[in-house]
């Protein structure tokens, strides 16, 4: 019986958490947290419970993060004019609370 697979660019279908950490440039503990939270689908195999992430799931996760980042950047433009008609020179600070920050010299 053959199992359909998508070995991806590495030639392997599954990656260890350490390999995923290297691809994402984060720690293995952070990858484990992504897996345990369900953000990054993975399987637990063997008697010792080794976690494996399918290459296609990692690629889908990366694509989702790009989409989420694009949506965030689109709705939180850096330095865009304030939409609420705030004081002249005010810009939306992009923190989502509708507040503005003054654009101008910093006084101390």
Biopython code that builds the backbone (N, CA, C, O; Angstrom):
import numpy as np
from Bio.PDB.StructureBuilder import StructureBuilder

atoms = [
    (1, "UNK", "N", (0.839, -1.179, 0.000)),
    (1, "UNK", "CA", (0.000, 0.000, 0.000)),
    (1, "UNK", "C", (0.884, 1.241, 0.000)),
    (1, "UNK", "O", (1.813, 1.350, 0.800)),
    (2, "UNK", "N", (0.597, 2.149, -0.878)),
    (2, "UNK", "CA", (1.359, 3.392, -0.919)),
    (2, "UNK", "C", (0.535, 4.512, -0.318)),
    (2, "UNK", "O", (-0.680, 4.586, -0.506)),
    (3, "UNK", "N", (1.206, 5.366, 0.394)),
    (3, "UNK", "CA", (0.560, 6.506, 1.032)),
    (3, "UNK", "C", (0.930, 7.746, 0.248)),
    (3, "UNK", "O", (2.111, 8.025, 0.042)),
    (4, "UNK", "N", (-0.085, 8.504, -0.197)),
    (4, "UNK", "CA", (0.256, 9.742, -0.911)),
    (4, "UNK", "C", (1.021, 10.681, 0.017)),
    (4, "UNK", "O", (0.704, 10.814, 1.199)),
    (5, "UNK", "N", (2.005, 11.307, -0.533)),
    (5, "UNK", "CA", (2.790, 12.213, 0.304)),
    (5, "UNK", "C", (3.236, 13.418, -0.496)),
    (5, "UNK", "O", (3.260, 13.409, -1.726)),
    (6, "UNK", "N", (3.584, 14.441, 0.236)),
    (6, "UNK", "CA", (4.145, 15.649, -0.344)),
    (6, "UNK", "C", (5.469, 15.874, 0.374)),
    (6, "UNK", "O", (5.521, 16.553, 1.399)),
    (7, "UNK", "N", (6.539, 15.298, -0.170)),
    (7, "UNK", "CA", (7.797, 15.370, 0.563)),
    (7, "UNK", "C", (8.383, 16.757, 0.678)),
    (7, "UNK", "O", (9.284, 16.979, 1.487)),
    (8, "UNK", "N", (7.898, 17.686, -0.103)),
    (8, "UNK", "CA", (8.397, 19.055, 0.020)),
    (8, "UNK", "C", (9.824, 19.189, -0.459)),
    (8, "UNK", "O", (10.392, 18.248, -1.013)),
    (9, "UNK", "N", (10.409, 20.369, -0.245)),
    (9, "UNK", "CA", (11.747, 20.644, -0.765)),
    (9, "UNK", "C", (12.840, 19.852, -0.057)),
    (9, "UNK", "O", (13.925, 19.678, -0.612)),
    (10, "UNK", "N", (12.581, 19.372, 1.145)),
    (10, "UNK", "CA", (13.617, 18.635, 1.880)),
    (10, "UNK", "C", (13.671, 17.174, 1.484)),
    (10, "UNK", "O", (14.618, 16.470, 1.835)),
    (11, "UNK", "N", (12.651, 16.704, 0.746)),
    (11, "UNK", "CA", (12.604, 15.294, 0.389)),
    (11, "UNK", "C", (11.997, 14.440, 1.480)),
    (11, "UNK", "O", (11.867, 13.228, 1.309)),
    (12, "UNK", "N", (11.617, 15.046, 2.606)),
    (12, "UNK", "CA", (10.994, 14.325, 3.710)),
    (12, "UNK", "C", (9.555, 14.790, 3.850)),
    (12, "UNK", "O", (9.234, 15.947, 3.579)),
    (13, "UNK", "N", (8.685, 13.867, 4.279)),
    (13, "UNK", "CA", (7.282, 14.235, 4.490)),
    (13, "UNK", "C", (7.086, 14.874, 5.858)),
    (13, "UNK", "O", (6.286, 15.799, 5.998)),
    (14, "UNK", "N", (7.811, 14.389, 6.876)),
    (14, "UNK", "CA", (7.643, 14.884, 8.246)),
    (14, "UNK", "C", (8.939, 15.476, 8.766)),
    (14, "UNK", "O", (10.035, 15.042, 8.412)),
    (15, "UNK", "N", (8.780, 16.487, 9.623)),
    (15, "UNK", "CA", (9.924, 17.149, 10.249)),
    (15, "UNK", "C", (9.830, 17.025, 11.764)),
    (15, "UNK", "O", (8.736, 17.022, 12.329)),
    (16, "UNK", "N", (10.973, 16.923, 12.409)),
    (16, "UNK", "CA", (11.018, 16.984, 13.870)),
    (16, "UNK", "C", (10.812, 18.434, 14.284)),
    (16, "UNK", "O", (10.987, 19.349, 13.480)),
    (17, "UNK", "N", (10.437, 18.637, 15.552)),
    (17, "UNK", "CA", (10.215, 19.999, 16.031)),
    (17, "UNK", "C", (11.473, 20.847, 15.909)),
    (17, "UNK", "O", (11.393, 22.042, 15.624)),
    (18, "UNK", "N", (12.633, 20.238, 16.121)),
    (18, "UNK", "CA", (13.890, 20.988, 15.990)),
    (18, "UNK", "C", (14.088, 21.477, 14.560)),
    (18, "UNK", "O", (14.599, 22.575, 14.340)),
    (19, "UNK", "N", (13.679, 20.656, 13.582)),
    (19, "UNK", "CA", (13.791, 21.063, 12.180)),
    (19, "UNK", "C", (12.843, 22.227, 11.877)),
    (19, "UNK", "O", (13.205, 23.165, 11.167)),
    (20, "UNK", "N", (11.626, 22.153, 12.423)),
    (20, "UNK", "CA", (10.651, 23.228, 12.241)),
    (20, "UNK", "C", (11.184, 24.512, 12.874)),
    (20, "UNK", "O", (11.048, 25.596, 12.307)),
    (21, "UNK", "N", (11.789, 24.380, 14.052)),
    (21, "UNK", "CA", (12.358, 25.544, 14.737)),
    (21, "UNK", "C", (13.431, 26.204, 13.877)),
    (21, "UNK", "O", (13.521, 27.430, 13.819)),
    (22, "UNK", "N", (14.232, 25.397, 13.218)),
    (22, "UNK", "CA", (15.281, 25.940, 12.358)),
    (22, "UNK", "C", (14.682, 26.676, 11.159)),
    (22, "UNK", "O", (15.151, 27.752, 10.787)),
    (23, "UNK", "N", (13.648, 26.093, 10.558)),
    (23, "UNK", "CA", (13.001, 26.724, 9.401)),
    (23, "UNK", "C", (12.402, 28.072, 9.790)),
    (23, "UNK", "O", (12.548, 29.055, 9.064)),
    (24, "UNK", "N", (11.724, 28.114, 10.942)),
    (24, "UNK", "CA", (11.053, 29.340, 11.386)),
    (24, "UNK", "C", (11.975, 30.291, 12.150)),
    (24, "UNK", "O", (11.589, 31.416, 12.466)),
    (25, "UNK", "N", (13.191, 29.835, 12.442)),
    (25, "UNK", "CA", (14.156, 30.621, 13.206)),
    (25, "UNK", "C", (13.605, 31.004, 14.583)),
    (25, "UNK", "O", (13.711, 32.152, 15.013)),
    (26, "UNK", "N", (13.011, 30.009, 15.265)),
    (26, "UNK", "CA", (12.521, 30.179, 16.635)),
    (26, "UNK", "C", (13.014, 28.988, 17.451)),
    (26, "UNK", "O", (13.622, 28.070, 16.901)),
    (27, "UNK", "N", (12.758, 28.995, 18.749)),
    (27, "UNK", "CA", (13.221, 27.903, 19.595)),
    (27, "UNK", "C", (12.303, 26.686, 19.467)),
    (27, "UNK", "O", (11.152, 26.796, 19.044)),
    (28, "UNK", "N", (12.840, 25.530, 19.841)),
    (28, "UNK", "CA", (12.036, 24.302, 19.851)),
    (28, "UNK", "C", (10.870, 24.438, 20.825)),
    (28, "UNK", "O", (9.792, 23.898, 20.578)),
    (29, "UNK", "N", (11.075, 25.152, 21.925)),
    (29, "UNK", "CA", (10.004, 25.361, 22.903)),
    (29, "UNK", "C", (8.862, 26.169, 22.278)),
    (29, "UNK", "O", (7.692, 25.909, 22.557)),
    (30, "UNK", "N", (9.199, 27.139, 21.440)),
    (30, "UNK", "CA", (8.160, 27.923, 20.771)),
    (30, "UNK", "C", (7.388, 27.069, 19.763)),
    (30, "UNK", "O", (6.174, 27.216, 19.623)),
    (31, "UNK", "N", (8.090, 26.181, 19.065)),
    (31, "UNK", "CA", (7.414, 25.271, 18.129)),
    (31, "UNK", "C", (6.489, 24.348, 18.913)),
    (31, "UNK", "O", (5.352, 24.115, 18.504)),
    (32, "UNK", "N", (6.970, 23.823, 20.033)),
    (32, "UNK", "CA", (6.146, 22.945, 20.867)),
    (32, "UNK", "C", (4.876, 23.668, 21.318)),
    (32, "UNK", "O", (3.794, 23.081, 21.330)),
    (33, "UNK", "N", (5.010, 24.930, 21.685)),
    (33, "UNK", "CA", (3.845, 25.715, 22.099)),
    (33, "UNK", "C", (2.861, 25.894, 20.937)),
    (33, "UNK", "O", (1.649, 25.831, 21.142)),
    (34, "UNK", "N", (3.368, 26.113, 19.729)),
    (34, "UNK", "CA", (2.499, 26.222, 18.555)),
    (34, "UNK", "C", (1.742, 24.923, 18.306)),
    (34, "UNK", "O", (0.559, 24.933, 17.963)),
    (35, "UNK", "N", (2.442, 23.805, 18.483)),
    (35, "UNK", "CA", (1.826, 22.490, 18.283)),
    (35, "UNK", "C", (0.776, 22.229, 19.359)),
    (35, "UNK", "O", (-0.343, 21.821, 19.050)),
    (36, "UNK", "N", (1.131, 22.462, 20.610)),
    (36, "UNK", "CA", (0.204, 22.183, 21.718)),
    (36, "UNK", "C", (-1.020, 23.087, 21.691)),
    (36, "UNK", "O", (-2.093, 22.683, 22.138)),
    (37, "UNK", "N", (-0.878, 24.307, 21.173)),
    (37, "UNK", "CA", (-2.012, 25.225, 21.095)),
    (37, "UNK", "C", (-2.922, 24.889, 19.912)),
    (37, "UNK", "O", (-4.047, 25.381, 19.836)),
    (38, "UNK", "N", (-2.441, 24.061, 19.000)),
    (38, "UNK", "CA", (-3.215, 23.708, 17.819)),
    (38, "UNK", "C", (-2.979, 24.635, 16.648)),
    (38, "UNK", "O", (-3.551, 24.428, 15.578)),
    (39, "UNK", "N", (-2.148, 25.654, 16.822)),
    (39, "UNK", "CA", (-1.854, 26.580, 15.724)),
    (39, "UNK", "C", (-1.090, 25.890, 14.592)),
    (39, "UNK", "O", (-1.272, 26.219, 13.420)),
    (40, "UNK", "N", (-0.244, 24.942, 14.949)),
    (40, "UNK", "CA", (0.548, 24.193, 13.966)),
    (40, "UNK", "C", (0.208, 22.716, 14.123)),
    (40, "UNK", "O", (0.663, 22.080, 15.073)),
    (41, "UNK", "N", (-0.584, 22.158, 13.208)),
    (41, "UNK", "CA", (-0.974, 20.757, 13.319)),
    (41, "UNK", "C", (0.240, 19.824, 13.271)),
    (41, "UNK", "O", (1.166, 20.025, 12.485)),
    (42, "UNK", "N", (0.214, 18.811, 14.120)),
    (42, "UNK", "CA", (1.300, 17.837, 14.178)),
    (42, "UNK", "C", (0.729, 16.506, 14.660)),
    (42, "UNK", "O", (-0.409, 16.431, 15.124)),
    (43, "UNK", "N", (1.533, 15.471, 14.540)),
    (43, "UNK", "CA", (1.140, 14.163, 15.053)),
    (43, "UNK", "C", (2.155, 13.710, 16.094)),
    (43, "UNK", "O", (3.323, 14.097, 16.062)),
    (44, "UNK", "N", (1.683, 12.892, 17.003)),
    (44, "UNK", "CA", (2.538, 12.325, 18.044)),
    (44, "UNK", "C", (2.661, 10.844, 17.729)),
    (44, "UNK", "O", (1.656, 10.137, 17.652)),
    (45, "UNK", "N", (3.889, 10.373, 17.545)),
    (45, "UNK", "CA", (4.092, 8.991, 17.143)),
    (45, "UNK", "C", (5.044, 8.278, 18.094)),
    (45, "UNK", "O", (5.810, 8.906, 18.825)),
    (46, "UNK", "N", (4.974, 6.964, 18.066)),
    (46, "UNK", "CA", (5.899, 6.147, 18.839)),
    (46, "UNK", "C", (5.567, 6.103, 20.315)),
    (46, "UNK", "O", (4.772, 6.898, 20.817)),
    (47, "UNK", "N", (6.193, 5.159, 21.002)),
    (47, "UNK", "CA", (5.968, 4.952, 22.427)),
    (47, "UNK", "C", (6.408, 6.117, 23.288)),
    (47, "UNK", "O", (5.866, 6.332, 24.371)),
    (48, "UNK", "N", (7.382, 6.865, 22.817)),
    (48, "UNK", "CA", (7.883, 7.998, 23.599)),
    (48, "UNK", "C", (7.227, 9.308, 23.197)),
    (48, "UNK", "O", (7.588, 10.372, 23.701)),
    (49, "UNK", "N", (6.269, 9.229, 22.292)),
    (49, "UNK", "CA", (5.515, 10.428, 21.919)),
    (49, "UNK", "C", (6.326, 11.471, 21.201)),
    (49, "UNK", "O", (6.342, 12.632, 21.609)),
    (50, "UNK", "N", (6.993, 11.087, 20.148)),
    (50, "UNK", "CA", (7.761, 12.037, 19.353)),
    (50, "UNK", "C", (6.815, 12.825, 18.450)),
    (50, "UNK", "O", (5.983, 12.237, 17.759)),
    (51, "UNK", "N", (6.936, 14.140, 18.452)),
    (51, "UNK", "CA", (6.099, 14.994, 17.619)),
    (51, "UNK", "C", (6.709, 15.119, 16.234)),
    (51, "UNK", "O", (7.924, 15.236, 16.077)),
    (52, "UNK", "N", (5.824, 15.090, 15.221)),
    (52, "UNK", "CA", (6.253, 15.302, 13.840)),
    (52, "UNK", "C", (5.282, 16.261, 13.174)),
    (52, "UNK", "O", (4.072, 16.184, 13.384)),
    (53, "UNK", "N", (5.828, 17.165, 12.368)),
    (53, "UNK", "CA", (5.027, 18.137, 11.624)),
    (53, "UNK", "C", (5.187, 17.813, 10.140)),
    (53, "UNK", "O", (6.300, 17.707, 9.626)),
    (54, "UNK", "N", (4.053, 17.661, 9.470)),
    (54, "UNK", "CA", (4.095, 17.394, 8.037)),
    (54, "UNK", "C", (4.538, 18.664, 7.312)),
    (54, "UNK", "O", (4.112, 19.766, 7.656)),
    (55, "UNK", "N", (5.384, 18.500, 6.321)),
    (55, "UNK", "CA", (5.909, 19.637, 5.566)),
    (55, "UNK", "C", (4.763, 20.488, 5.014)),
    (55, "UNK", "O", (4.825, 21.717, 5.054)),
    (56, "UNK", "N", (3.721, 19.835, 4.502)),
    (56, "UNK", "CA", (2.594, 20.588, 3.935)),
    (56, "UNK", "C", (1.878, 21.408, 5.012)),
    (56, "UNK", "O", (1.382, 22.497, 4.721)),
    (57, "UNK", "N", (1.815, 20.906, 6.250)),
    (57, "UNK", "CA", (1.196, 21.659, 7.344)),
    (57, "UNK", "C", (2.050, 22.861, 7.723)),
    (57, "UNK", "O", (1.522, 23.929, 8.032)),
    (58, "UNK", "N", (3.360, 22.689, 7.699)),
    (58, "UNK", "CA", (4.256, 23.815, 7.988)),
    (58, "UNK", "C", (4.105, 24.896, 6.914)),
    (58, "UNK", "O", (4.036, 26.083, 7.233)),
    (59, "UNK", "N", (4.053, 24.488, 5.652)),
    (59, "UNK", "CA", (3.887, 25.455, 4.566)),
    (59, "UNK", "C", (2.538, 26.167, 4.681)),
    (59, "UNK", "O", (2.448, 27.368, 4.430)),
    (60, "UNK", "N", (1.489, 25.431, 5.058)),
    (60, "UNK", "CA", (0.164, 26.047, 5.239)),
    (60, "UNK", "C", (0.189, 27.038, 6.403)),
    (60, "UNK", "O", (-0.420, 28.105, 6.322)),
    (61, "UNK", "N", (0.891, 26.692, 7.484)),
    (61, "UNK", "CA", (1.026, 27.589, 8.634)),
    (61, "UNK", "C", (1.728, 28.886, 8.213)),
    (61, "UNK", "O", (1.285, 29.981, 8.559)),
    (62, "UNK", "N", (2.815, 28.749, 7.472)),
    (62, "UNK", "CA", (3.561, 29.924, 7.020)),
    (62, "UNK", "C", (2.673, 30.799, 6.140)),
    (62, "UNK", "O", (2.672, 32.021, 6.284)),
    (63, "UNK", "N", (1.919, 30.186, 5.233)),
    (63, "UNK", "CA", (1.012, 30.950, 4.360)),
    (63, "UNK", "C", (-0.047, 31.674, 5.190)),
    (63, "UNK", "O", (-0.387, 32.820, 4.897)),
    (64, "UNK", "N", (-0.577, 31.001, 6.239)),
    (64, "UNK", "CA", (-1.571, 31.648, 7.123)),
    (64, "UNK", "C", (-0.963, 32.836, 7.840)),
    (64, "UNK", "O", (-1.612, 33.874, 7.968)),
    (65, "UNK", "N", (0.264, 32.707, 8.309)),
    (65, "UNK", "CA", (0.912, 33.808, 9.012)),
    (65, "UNK", "C", (1.163, 34.992, 8.075)),
    (65, "UNK", "O", (1.039, 36.144, 8.491)),
    (66, "UNK", "N", (1.515, 34.717, 6.811)),
    (66, "UNK", "CA", (1.659, 35.798, 5.839)),
    (66, "UNK", "C", (0.330, 36.512, 5.636)),
    (66, "UNK", "O", (0.284, 37.742, 5.596)),
    (67, "UNK", "N", (-0.758, 35.742, 5.506)),
    (67, "UNK", "CA", (-2.087, 36.338, 5.305)),
    (67, "UNK", "C", (-2.492, 37.169, 6.517)),
    (67, "UNK", "O", (-3.007, 38.276, 6.362)),
    (68, "UNK", "N", (-2.265, 36.646, 7.722)),
    (68, "UNK", "CA", (-2.607, 37.394, 8.938)),
    (68, "UNK", "C", (-1.783, 38.671, 9.046)),
    (68, "UNK", "O", (-2.296, 39.716, 9.445)),
    (69, "UNK", "N", (-0.515, 38.584, 8.692)),
    (69, "UNK", "CA", (0.349, 39.757, 8.750)),
    (69, "UNK", "C", (-0.093, 40.804, 7.741)),
    (69, "UNK", "O", (-0.121, 41.995, 8.051)),
    (70, "UNK", "N", (-0.444, 40.359, 6.516)),
    (70, "UNK", "CA", (-0.948, 41.278, 5.499)),
    (70, "UNK", "C", (-2.205, 41.989, 5.984)),
    (70, "UNK", "O", (-2.346, 43.199, 5.809)),
    (71, "UNK", "N", (-3.122, 41.235, 6.597)),
    (71, "UNK", "CA", (-4.368, 41.825, 7.104)),
    (71, "UNK", "C", (-4.069, 42.829, 8.209)),
    (71, "UNK", "O", (-4.684, 43.895, 8.257)),
    (72, "UNK", "N", (-3.137, 42.504, 9.093)),
    (72, "UNK", "CA", (-2.769, 43.409, 10.175)),
    (72, "UNK", "C", (-2.177, 44.702, 9.625)),
    (72, "UNK", "O", (-2.559, 45.797, 10.040)),
    (73, "UNK", "N", (-1.245, 44.564, 8.692)),
    (73, "UNK", "CA", (-0.587, 45.743, 8.125)),
    (73, "UNK", "C", (-1.598, 46.612, 7.385)),
    (73, "UNK", "O", (-1.519, 47.839, 7.437)),
    (74, "UNK", "N", (-2.550, 45.978, 6.695)),
    (74, "UNK", "CA", (-3.565, 46.729, 5.961)),
    (74, "UNK", "C", (-4.451, 47.533, 6.896)),
    (74, "UNK", "O", (-4.823, 48.662, 6.578)),
    (75, "UNK", "N", (-4.793, 46.965, 8.043)),
    (75, "UNK", "CA", (-5.701, 47.655, 8.968)),
    (75, "UNK", "C", (-4.973, 48.499, 10.003)),
    (75, "UNK", "O", (-5.616, 49.248, 10.738)),
    (76, "UNK", "N", (-3.667, 48.401, 10.081)),
    (76, "UNK", "CA", (-2.891, 49.168, 11.052)),
    (76, "UNK", "C", (-1.738, 49.873, 10.345)),
    (76, "UNK", "O", (-0.568, 49.638, 10.646)),
    (77, "UNK", "N", (-2.089, 50.730, 9.410)),
    (77, "UNK", "CA", (-1.069, 51.451, 8.653)),
    (77, "UNK", "C", (-0.215, 52.300, 9.581)),
    (77, "UNK", "O", (-0.734, 53.005, 10.446)),
    (78, "UNK", "N", (1.070, 52.228, 9.400)),
    (78, "UNK", "CA", (2.005, 53.008, 10.195)),
    (78, "UNK", "C", (2.016, 54.437, 9.675)),
    (78, "UNK", "O", (2.296, 54.682, 8.502)),
    (79, "UNK", "N", (1.703, 55.389, 10.573)),
    (79, "UNK", "CA", (1.793, 56.798, 10.227)),
    (79, "UNK", "C", (0.687, 57.325, 9.338)),
    (79, "UNK", "O", (0.826, 58.398, 8.752)),
    (80, "UNK", "N", (-0.418, 56.586, 9.225)),
    (80, "UNK", "CA", (-1.510, 57.105, 8.389)),
    (80, "UNK", "C", (-2.216, 58.240, 9.121)),
    (80, "UNK", "O", (-2.183, 58.297, 10.351)),
    (81, "UNK", "N", (-2.851, 59.139, 8.387)),
    (81, "UNK", "CA", (-3.581, 60.236, 9.033)),
    (81, "UNK", "C", (-4.693, 59.697, 9.927)),
    (81, "UNK", "O", (-5.301, 58.669, 9.626)),
    (82, "UNK", "N", (-4.949, 60.390, 11.009)),
    (82, "UNK", "CA", (-5.999, 59.989, 11.935)),
    (82, "UNK", "C", (-7.347, 60.078, 11.248)),
    (82, "UNK", "O", (-7.618, 61.041, 10.531)),
    (83, "UNK", "N", (-8.192, 59.084, 11.459)),
    (83, "UNK", "CA", (-9.500, 59.049, 10.812)),
    (83, "UNK", "C", (-10.559, 59.788, 11.618)),
    (83, "UNK", "O", (-11.638, 60.066, 11.095)),
    (84, "UNK", "N", (-10.284, 60.110, 12.868)),
    (84, "UNK", "CA", (-11.312, 60.711, 13.725)),
    (84, "UNK", "C", (-11.252, 62.232, 13.749)),
    (84, "UNK", "O", (-11.901, 62.862, 14.584)),
    (85, "UNK", "N", (-10.484, 62.826, 12.848)),
    (85, "UNK", "CA", (-10.404, 64.276, 12.803)),
    (85, "UNK", "C", (-9.711, 64.849, 14.022)),
    (85, "UNK", "O", (-10.084, 65.920, 14.499)),
    (86, "UNK", "N", (-8.710, 64.155, 14.532)),
    (86, "UNK", "CA", (-7.969, 64.608, 15.706)),
    (86, "UNK", "C", (-7.232, 65.903, 15.412)),
    (86, "UNK", "O", (-7.390, 66.483, 14.337)),
    (87, "UNK", "N", (-6.434, 66.354, 16.354)),
    (87, "UNK", "CA", (-5.719, 67.612, 16.173)),
    (87, "UNK", "C", (-4.770, 67.556, 14.986)),
    (87, "UNK", "O", (-4.308, 66.480, 14.608)),
    (88, "UNK", "N", (-4.478, 68.711, 14.395)),
    (88, "UNK", "CA", (-3.552, 68.734, 13.257)),
    (88, "UNK", "C", (-2.225, 68.089, 13.647)),
    (88, "UNK", "O", (-1.697, 68.314, 14.736)),
    (89, "UNK", "N", (-1.714, 67.296, 12.741)),
    (89, "UNK", "CA", (-0.438, 66.641, 13.000)),
    (89, "UNK", "C", (-0.576, 65.317, 13.709)),
    (89, "UNK", "O", (0.414, 64.600, 13.853)),
    (90, "UNK", "N", (-1.781, 64.961, 14.165)),
    (90, "UNK", "CA", (-1.975, 63.681, 14.842)),
    (90, "UNK", "C", (-2.031, 62.569, 13.817)),
    (90, "UNK", "O", (-2.573, 62.747, 12.726)),
    (91, "UNK", "N", (-1.480, 61.443, 14.159)),
    (91, "UNK", "CA", (-1.560, 60.256, 13.306)),
    (91, "UNK", "C", (-2.084, 59.107, 14.133)),
    (91, "UNK", "O", (-1.851, 59.036, 15.340)),
    (92, "UNK", "N", (-2.797, 58.203, 13.474)),
    (92, "UNK", "CA", (-3.300, 57.017, 14.149)),
    (92, "UNK", "C", (-2.086, 56.215, 14.596)),
    (92, "UNK", "O", (-1.214, 55.907, 13.784)),
    (93, "UNK", "N", (-2.021, 55.874, 15.883)),
    (93, "UNK", "CA", (-0.860, 55.150, 16.380)),
    (93, "UNK", "C", (-0.909, 53.666, 16.057)),
    (93, "UNK", "O", (0.045, 52.945, 16.346)),
    (94, "UNK", "N", (-2.004, 53.192, 15.461)),
    (94, "UNK", "CA", (-2.064, 51.822, 14.981)),
    (94, "UNK", "C", (-2.221, 50.759, 16.035)),
    (94, "UNK", "O", (-2.070, 49.575, 15.733)),
    (95, "UNK", "N", (-2.524, 51.144, 17.288)),
    (95, "UNK", "CA", (-2.638, 50.127, 18.331)),
    (95, "UNK", "C", (-4.053, 49.587, 18.460)),
    (95, "UNK", "O", (-4.329, 48.773, 19.341)),
    (96, "UNK", "N", (-4.952, 50.036, 17.587)),
    (96, "UNK", "CA", (-6.295, 49.494, 17.559)),
    (96, "UNK", "C", (-7.270, 50.115, 18.537)),
    (96, "UNK", "O", (-8.441, 49.737, 18.552)),
    (97, "UNK", "N", (-6.822, 51.060, 19.357)),
    (97, "UNK", "CA", (-7.738, 51.647, 20.346)),
    (97, "UNK", "C", (-8.381, 52.938, 19.859)),
    (97, "UNK", "O", (-9.139, 53.575, 20.590)),
    (98, "UNK", "N", (-8.078, 53.320, 18.627)),
    (98, "UNK", "CA", (-8.652, 54.542, 18.086)),
    (98, "UNK", "C", (-7.945, 55.798, 18.553)),
    (98, "UNK", "O", (-8.288, 56.896, 18.116)),
    (99, "UNK", "N", (-6.981, 55.662, 19.417)),
    (99, "UNK", "CA", (-6.249, 56.826, 19.930)),
    (99, "UNK", "C", (-5.201, 57.302, 18.958)),
    (99, "UNK", "O", (-4.791, 56.581, 18.048)),
    (100, "UNK", "N", (-4.785, 58.505, 19.165)),
    (100, "UNK", "CA", (-3.799, 59.100, 18.281)),
    (100, "UNK", "C", (-2.559, 59.457, 19.074)),
    (100, "UNK", "O", (-2.576, 59.563, 20.300)),
    (101, "UNK", "N", (-1.505, 59.635, 18.342)),
    (101, "UNK", "CA", (-0.277, 60.172, 18.906)),
    (101, "UNK", "C", (0.067, 61.426, 18.142)),
    (101, "UNK", "O", (-0.164, 61.506, 16.935)),
    (102, "UNK", "N", (0.608, 62.390, 18.822)),
    (102, "UNK", "CA", (1.003, 63.626, 18.169)),
    (102, "UNK", "C", (2.237, 63.381, 17.343)),
    (102, "UNK", "O", (3.193, 62.757, 17.803)),
    (103, "UNK", "N", (2.217, 63.873, 16.116)),
    (103, "UNK", "CA", (3.398, 63.826, 15.277)),
    (103, "UNK", "C", (4.060, 65.186, 15.421)),
    (103, "UNK", "O", (3.487, 66.202, 15.028)),
    (104, "UNK", "N", (5.195, 65.210, 15.951)),
    (104, "UNK", "CA", (5.880, 66.482, 16.129)),
    (104, "UNK", "C", (7.046, 66.304, 17.070)),
    (104, "UNK", "O", (7.372, 65.186, 17.467)),
    (105, "UNK", "N", (7.674, 67.409, 17.429)),
    (105, "UNK", "CA", (8.849, 67.304, 18.305)),
    (105, "UNK", "C", (8.482, 66.768, 19.667)),
    (105, "UNK", "O", (7.422, 67.061, 20.220)),
    (106, "UNK", "N", (9.384, 65.983, 20.181)),
    (106, "UNK", "CA", (9.199, 65.424, 21.527)),
    (106, "UNK", "C", (9.708, 66.445, 22.530)),
    (106, "UNK", "O", (10.843, 66.907, 22.422)),
    (107, "UNK", "N", (8.887, 66.798, 23.496)),
    (107, "UNK", "CA", (9.315, 67.742, 24.530)),
    (107, "UNK", "C", (9.523, 66.970, 25.811)),
    (107, "UNK", "O", (8.785, 66.032, 26.113)),
    (108, "UNK", "N", (10.524, 67.367, 26.557)),
    (108, "UNK", "CA", (10.821, 66.680, 27.823)),
    (108, "UNK", "C", (10.853, 67.649, 28.950)),
    (108, "UNK", "O", (11.087, 67.258, 30.094)),
]
sb = StructureBuilder()
sb.init_structure("model")
sb.init_model(0)
sb.init_chain("A")
sb.init_seg("    ")
for serial, (resi, resn, name, xyz) in enumerate(atoms, 1):
    if name == "N":
        sb.init_residue(resn, " ", resi, " ")
    sb.init_atom(name, np.array(xyz, "f"), 0.0, 1.0, " ", f" {name:<3s}", serial, name[0])
structure = sb.get_structure()
